[in-house]
Amino acid sequence: MSKSSNENSARERVLDVAEQLFASRGYAAVTLKDIAKQLGIKQASLYYHVPGGKEDLFVEVMLRHLERRRQGLEQIIAAGSLELEDCLTRVGVWLLSQPPLNASRIVSTDLPEIAPEKARQIERAMRHCFFTPMERFFARYQDRLRGDAGFIAGRFLSSVEALSLVKRYSPKTDEQLLAETIDLLLHGALKS
């Protein structure tokens, strides 16, 4: 293996470990020492891979994570059937297979801890990579929907994200919870 591929591999490992820790604990609760410990290296060695420190590492990890989400969402939407419920199910199953984004925690807790321009960069990426693909998807069905496509996209994404917590307390499968969520979103809670 060449030196540059070893460096790339080591850097990817740093990014992967940092992503996992930031996702599970949040920005403020993770230190570079935690990341180094998880990697089995000295904290000083970590600066070779992340010379900008924790804040730059967090931004890079978030942008990478969000870009993967965008690619996944767009791929599923492009490959999916034109049936609204079928495509939503595919998107929901995929989202549930990913580590939770915890968007509300990121916005309310993590972003206030970093420089405002970096926080805005992440917020723009969250909109572009996570929200916009679903907003465009729902816009295709605007003639069948009551309400704004953006609002419905936000409700769908936040509802699916909440399922990662709900499923801890429910005997139902992911697919059953997702089907109920989609039905509730599209048809409401009241029987007609």
Secondary structure, DSSP 8 states (H G I E B T S, - for coil): --HHHHHHHHHHHHHHHHHHHHHHH-TTT--HHHHHHHHTS-HHHHHHH-TTHHHHHHHHHHHHHHHHHHHHHHHHHHHS-S-HHHHHHHHHHHHHHS----HHHIIIIIGGGS-HHHHHHHHHHHIIIIIHHHHHHHHTTGGG-SS-HHHHHHHHHHHHHHHHHHGGG-SS-HHHHHHHHHHHHHH-SS--
